[in-house]
Amino acid sequence: MISAWTGLQSKIKSEGAGSITVIVLIAIFIAFAPILVAIVRRHPNKRIVAVAYILALISWVAWLAVLAWAATGKRNETIERLLRRRD
């Protein structure tokens, strides 16, 4: 663990923090892909996709499922009925 940290520190010093910043920004973009896809595609359940994404942070399998769901754009009538009951 310590050797990995030392290697990372030397890499930052040699290449600069710019490359690390780019890597972090790309990772954040990829992590929020399900929400971004749902927003861009105007998914009818984009809020539910966002909530499911937050819950899916603990599981990459669930993350992939949420990404696939966001990309399909299909409505889930069961969820819509449940939401109508709340109103």
C-alpha positions as a printed Julia matrix, in Angstrom:
87×3 Matrix{Float64}:
   0.0    0.0     0.0
   2.77   2.41    0.94
   4.75   1.6    -2.21
   1.67   2.25   -4.34
   1.16   5.6    -2.65
   4.84   6.5    -3.14
   4.57   5.56   -6.82
   1.48   7.74   -7.2
   3.21  10.66   -5.52
   6.21  10.4    -7.83
   3.93  10.15  -10.86
   2.08  13.31   -9.82
   5.38  15.12   -9.35
   6.75  13.97  -12.7
   3.63  14.37  -14.85
   1.94  17.16  -12.97
  -1.47  17.26  -11.38
  -3.17  18.04  -14.71
  -3.24  14.44  -15.89
  -4.62  13.27  -12.55
  -7.34  15.94  -12.75
  -8.35  14.74  -16.22
  -8.52  11.14  -15.0
 -10.69  12.15  -12.03
 -13.03  14.18  -14.25
 -13.42  11.28  -16.69
 -14.13   8.91  -13.8
 -16.8   11.28  -12.44
 -18.38  11.58  -15.89
 -18.46   7.79  -16.29
 -19.85   7.34  -12.78
 -22.75   9.71  -13.46
 -23.43   8.27  -16.93
 -26.83   6.74  -16.02
 -28.19  10.09  -14.83
 -26.67  11.99  -17.75
 -28.05   9.52  -20.31
 -31.52   9.69  -18.74
 -31.46  13.52  -18.8
 -30.17  13.76  -22.38
 -32.67  11.18  -23.66
 -35.49  12.86  -21.67
 -36.33   9.55  -20.01
 -39.84   9.65  -18.51
 -38.55   8.25  -15.2
 -35.29  10.21  -14.95
 -35.88  11.09  -11.31
 -36.36   7.44  -10.43
 -33.24   6.59  -12.46
 -31.35   9.17  -10.35
 -32.64   7.66   -7.11
 -31.82   4.16   -8.34
 -28.35   5.4    -9.28
 -27.75   6.65   -5.76
 -28.82   3.28   -4.39
 -26.7    1.51   -7.01
 -23.49   3.17   -5.95
 -22.75   0.13   -3.82
 -22.92  -2.3    -6.72
 -21.43  -2.11  -10.2
 -23.9   -4.72  -11.42
 -26.76  -2.51  -10.33
 -24.96   0.46  -11.92
 -24.92  -1.34  -15.27
 -28.59  -2.22  -14.88
 -29.48   1.41  -14.15
 -27.44   2.53  -17.17
 -29.28   0.05  -19.38
 -32.63   1.17  -17.97
 -31.79   4.83  -18.58
 -30.87   4.05  -22.18
 -34.06   2.12  -22.99
 -36.56   4.93  -22.47
 -39.37   2.47  -21.78
 -42.03   3.34  -19.26
 -42.75   1.14  -16.31
 -46.49   1.34  -15.69
 -46.19  -0.21  -12.23
 -43.91   2.56  -11.02
 -46.15   5.22  -12.57
 -49.19   3.76  -10.77
 -47.3    3.84   -7.48
 -46.34   7.46   -8.05
 -49.93   8.43   -8.84
 -51.09   6.91   -5.54
 -48.68   9.17   -3.66
 -50.06  12.35   -5.24
